[in-house]
């Protein structure tokens, strides 16, 4: 008996996430022993447009049409928290997303402060990768640090600046997911939200 494929359609604000987010989602699918998930190409939308009334709703509506009604999965929105409180803004955006398409499972994750903060949370596992120094430690302020991209550039040893479109997918492939979850509450929420999209149950 064939089971419906897990299908996830996503909305991102950064060009690096276009390639990096599918890498991360496939890694999580494999951990959950879901081998044939349909991970759609992320939909790029400017953060300002998403936050404004109507912007998020339009993006969610477009992505919801890519997820068959009878399939597990749903719509995932991933943006940077920047200077906003992830909890308050995230709840507000989630309410808007769910109202736009209540017939689809929806998750909204705000990386605190940015997607690259998840790399800092798993820094020891990234030593020697993508030009980074061999020995890295998790910075004490990994989830409140401004300019995580600058931190990655500073800790490179090849003289090259961190390049999201090039480096983000590679670091996403190499990062230790358990380490990132242990050191980043926003990444832990991301993983729990993916569990919800796949199973319909809120993970602990």
C-alpha positions, 0 to 999 in steps of 0.5 A: 500500500502506497502512503502519501509522500511527506511534502513541505513547501517553504518560504525564506527571506535569505538567498542562502536558505534557498539551497540550505533549507532543503539540505536541512530538511532532508537531513531531518527527514532521514533521521525520522526515516522518511526516505521519499519526502518531497521538499519543494524549492523554497520561495524567496520573499523579502522579510519586510514584505512578509511582516507587512499585512497581506505579505505573509498571507500571500506567500503562505497561500502560494506555498499551500497550493504546492502541498496536496491536501491529503499529504502529510507535511505543510507550509514552513516559514523560516526568517531571521528574528533580527532585533525582534523577539522570536516568541512574540513575532513568531506567534503573531506570524503563525496566527496570520499564516494559519488564518490564511490556510487553516486547511494546511499544517503551518509552522513559522520559525524565527532563527534567533538572530539569524540562520547562521546562529545555528552554525555557531550553536554547532561550531565544534562540529564545523572546525576545518569546514568551509575554510573555518579554523580547525578548533571552534567553540560555541560562543556564549552569546550564540543566540544573541550575537549580532552579525553571525556572518561576521563571526564566521568570516572572522573565524575563517583561515583562508582569507575569504569572507563568509558567502551565504550562497556558497557556504550556507548549504555546505555548513548545513550539511556538516553541522551536528544537529544534536549539538545545535539543538542543545545550544539553540532554543530556536533550532530546537523549535525548528526541529519540533516544528518539522516533527509537527508538519510530518506527524501532526503531533507537537514534539517535545 
